[in-house]
Amino acid sequence: MVPILGCSVLTIATAMERAWFWTSLLKRESQVVNEVLDAARRDLDEAAAIAAQADDTPVGRFLLAPLRLKNPSPETFRLALENAGDKEFVQMRRGDKILETIVAVAPLLGLLGTVTGLIATFNNLNIGSGGNTDTSQAAAGIGEALITTAAGMVVAIMALLVFRIMVTFQGQQMDYFSEAGNELELIYRQYWYEPALSALEDNPPNIPRSQPFAAERY
């Protein structure tokens, strides 16, 4: 029962920590995303400043990663988003391995406790010629041994429920981050990169003929 009790404490602690994490994340992320996207249509520096103010949130750090770059190409912009997203998803998955281990181990610990309890109960039975068999005592010993199995299953069910809730939140956040990142990249292409590229094509810089290699950059 001692290891099972430890697993239950660890499950509750992980659930509380993850509840605080997801509550703080979900409470502000919609506001941060809307403000950054609105500002990105007007001024990228303003959008970067808003994202920097929200760098204590995963979505703020996610949106800030490409905005802090200086005149990136669309490929570099997307790469910065993907890299930042991968880092944030690692933080979102924290605690998964602990819960998965508890789900697998807790029932086995309960079964082990039951088996050892039954062994001790049968060893204490006085069966045979001249021996007295106390059936009520044997039943009590068997019932006590089964408590560990029930406790292990309860802890495993608790850990599994917490784990499934976390996985659901993670899937929703991955979709939300992908949607916000795609919208930010579209804004960057439509409002900043493509107009600048068109202006450069309409007004190419004057390059002296003595610098043929410089012209290749354009």
C-alpha positions as CSV (number, residue, x, y, z in Angstrom):
1,M,0.0,0.0,0.0
2,V,2.9,2.4,0.6
3,P,4.0,2.5,-3.1
4,I,0.3,2.8,-4.2
5,L,-0.2,5.7,-1.8
6,G,2.9,7.3,-3.3
7,C,1.5,6.9,-6.8
8,S,-1.8,8.5,-5.7
9,V,0.1,11.5,-4.2
10,L,2.1,11.8,-7.4
11,T,-1.0,11.6,-9.5
12,I,-2.8,14.3,-7.5
13,A,0.3,16.6,-7.5
14,T,0.7,16.2,-11.3
15,A,-3.0,16.9,-11.8
16,M,-2.9,20.1,-9.8
17,E,0.3,21.3,-11.5
18,R,-1.2,20.7,-15.0
19,A,-4.5,22.2,-14.0
20,W,-2.7,25.4,-13.0
21,F,-0.7,25.3,-16.3
22,W,-3.7,24.9,-18.5
23,T,-5.8,27.4,-16.6
24,S,-3.2,30.1,-17.0
25,L,-2.7,29.3,-20.6
26,L,-6.3,29.2,-21.7
27,K,-7.3,32.3,-19.8
28,R,-5.1,34.7,-21.8
29,E,-4.3,33.0,-25.1
30,S,-7.3,34.2,-27.1
31,Q,-6.7,37.8,-26.1
32,V,-3.0,37.6,-26.9
33,V,-3.5,36.0,-30.3
34,N,-6.1,38.5,-31.4
35,E,-4.0,41.5,-30.3
36,V,-0.9,40.2,-32.0
37,L,-2.7,39.4,-35.3
38,D,-4.5,42.8,-35.3
39,A,-1.2,44.6,-34.7
40,A,0.7,42.5,-37.3
41,R,-1.6,44.0,-40.0
42,R,-0.4,47.5,-39.0
43,D,3.1,47.2,-37.6
44,L,5.3,44.1,-37.1
45,D,7.2,45.9,-34.4
46,E,4.0,46.6,-32.5
47,A,3.0,43.0,-32.8
48,A,6.4,41.8,-31.6
49,A,6.1,44.2,-28.6
50,I,2.6,42.8,-27.7
51,A,3.9,39.2,-28.0
52,A,7.0,40.1,-25.9
53,Q,4.7,41.4,-23.1
54,A,3.0,38.0,-23.1
55,D,6.2,35.9,-23.2
56,D,5.1,34.3,-19.9
57,T,2.5,32.4,-21.9
58,P,3.3,29.6,-24.4
59,V,1.3,31.3,-27.2
60,G,3.1,34.6,-26.6
61,R,6.5,32.9,-27.0
62,F,5.2,31.0,-30.0
63,L,4.2,34.2,-31.9
64,L,7.2,36.2,-30.8
65,A,9.7,33.7,-32.3
66,P,9.2,34.8,-36.0
67,L,8.3,38.4,-35.2
68,R,11.7,39.1,-33.7
69,L,13.5,38.2,-36.9
70,K,14.6,41.0,-39.3
71,N,13.0,40.8,-42.7
72,P,12.8,37.0,-42.8
73,S,11.8,35.0,-45.9
74,P,8.5,33.1,-45.7
75,E,10.5,29.8,-45.3
76,T,12.5,31.3,-42.4
77,F,9.3,32.7,-40.8
78,R,7.6,29.3,-40.9
79,L,10.7,27.6,-39.6
80,A,10.8,29.9,-36.6
81,L,7.1,29.1,-35.9
82,E,7.6,25.4,-36.1
83,N,10.7,25.5,-33.9
84,A,8.9,27.5,-31.3
85,G,5.9,25.3,-31.5
86,D,7.9,22.2,-30.9
87,K,9.4,23.7,-27.8
88,E,6.1,24.7,-26.4
89,F,4.5,21.3,-27.1
90,V,7.3,19.7,-25.1
91,Q,6.2,21.8,-22.1
92,M,2.6,20.8,-22.7
93,R,3.4,17.1,-22.6
94,R,5.2,17.4,-19.2
95,G,3.8,14.9,-16.8
96,D,2.6,12.5,-19.5
97,K,5.3,9.9,-18.8
98,I,4.7,10.0,-15.0
99,L,1.0,9.3,-15.5
100,E,1.6,6.6,-18.1
101,T,3.9,4.9,-15.7
102,I,1.4,5.1,-12.8
103,V,-1.4,3.7,-15.1
104,A,0.8,0.7,-15.8
105,V,2.4,0.2,-12.4
106,A,-0.4,0.9,-9.9
107,P,-2.5,-2.2,-10.8
108,L,0.6,-4.4,-10.8
109,L,1.5,-3.1,-7.3
110,G,-2.0,-3.9,-6.2
111,L,-1.9,-7.4,-7.6
112,L,1.5,-8.0,-6.0
113,G,0.1,-6.9,-2.6
114,T,-2.9,-9.2,-3.0
115,V,-0.7,-12.2,-3.9
116,T,1.7,-11.6,-1.0
117,G,-1.3,-11.1,1.3
118,L,-2.8,-14.4,0.2
119,I,0.4,-16.2,0.6
120,A,0.7,-14.9,4.2
121,T,-3.0,-15.8,4.9
122,F,-2.6,-19.4,3.7
123,N,0.6,-19.8,5.5
124,N,-1.2,-18.8,8.7
125,L,-4.0,-21.3,8.2
126,N,-3.8,-24.3,10.5
127,I,-5.2,-27.1,8.3
128,G,-4.7,-30.7,8.9
129,S,-5.2,-33.4,11.6
130,G,-5.5,-31.9,15.0
131,G,-5.6,-28.4,13.6
132,N,-8.4,-25.9,13.8
133,T,-9.4,-24.0,10.7
134,D,-10.8,-20.5,11.5
135,T,-12.7,-19.8,8.3
136,S,-13.7,-16.3,9.4
137,Q,-10.1,-15.4,10.0
138,A,-9.1,-16.7,6.6
139,A,-11.9,-14.8,4.9
140,A,-10.8,-11.6,6.7
141,G,-7.2,-12.2,5.6
142,I,-8.2,-12.7,2.0
143,G,-10.5,-9.6,2.1
144,E,-7.6,-7.5,3.5
145,A,-5.3,-8.8,0.8
146,L,-7.7,-7.8,-2.0
147,I,-7.7,-4.1,-0.7
148,T,-4.3,-3.5,-2.5
149,T,-5.7,-4.6,-5.8
150,A,-8.7,-2.3,-5.4
151,A,-6.5,0.6,-4.4
152,G,-4.1,0.0,-7.3
153,M,-7.0,0.0,-9.8
154,V,-8.5,3.2,-8.3
155,V,-5.2,5.0,-8.5
156,A,-4.7,3.8,-12.1
157,I,-8.1,4.9,-13.1
158,M,-7.5,8.4,-11.6
159,A,-4.2,8.7,-13.5
160,L,-5.7,7.5,-16.7
161,L,-8.5,10.1,-16.5
162,V,-6.0,12.9,-15.8
163,F,-3.8,11.7,-18.7
164,R,-6.7,11.6,-21.2
165,I,-7.8,15.1,-20.2
166,M,-4.3,16.3,-20.7
167,V,-4.0,14.6,-24.1
168,T,-7.3,16.2,-25.2
169,F,-6.1,19.7,-24.2
170,Q,-2.8,19.1,-26.0
171,G,-4.5,18.1,-29.2
172,Q,-6.7,21.2,-29.1
173,Q,-3.7,23.5,-28.4
174,M,-1.8,22.0,-31.3
175,D,-4.6,22.8,-33.7
176,Y,-5.0,26.3,-32.2
177,F,-1.3,27.0,-32.4
178,S,-1.3,25.8,-36.0
179,E,-4.2,28.0,-36.9
180,A,-2.7,31.1,-35.2
181,G,0.7,30.4,-36.8
182,N,-0.8,30.0,-40.3
183,E,-2.8,33.2,-39.9
184,L,0.3,35.1,-38.8
185,E,2.4,33.8,-41.7
186,L,-0.4,34.7,-44.1
187,I,-0.5,38.3,-42.7
188,Y,3.3,38.5,-43.1
189,R,3.2,37.4,-46.7
190,Q,0.2,39.5,-47.7
191,Y,0.9,42.7,-45.9
192,W,4.7,42.8,-45.8
193,Y,6.7,40.3,-47.8
194,E,4.9,40.4,-51.1
195,P,4.4,44.2,-51.2
196,A,8.1,44.7,-50.5
197,L,9.0,42.1,-53.2
198,S,6.7,43.8,-55.7
199,A,8.2,47.2,-54.9
200,L,11.7,45.8,-55.4
201,E,10.7,44.4,-58.8
202,D,9.1,47.7,-59.9
203,N,12.1,49.7,-58.8
204,P,15.2,47.6,-59.0
205,P,18.3,49.1,-57.4
206,N,20.9,50.7,-59.7
207,I,23.9,48.4,-59.7
208,P,27.1,49.4,-61.6
209,R,28.1,47.2,-64.4
210,S,31.4,46.7,-62.7
211,Q,29.6,44.7,-60.1
212,P,28.1,41.8,-62.0
213,F,28.0,39.5,-59.0
214,A,26.0,42.0,-57.0
215,A,23.2,41.9,-59.6
216,E,22.8,38.2,-59.1
217,R,21.4,38.8,-55.6
218,Y,18.4,40.6,-57.2
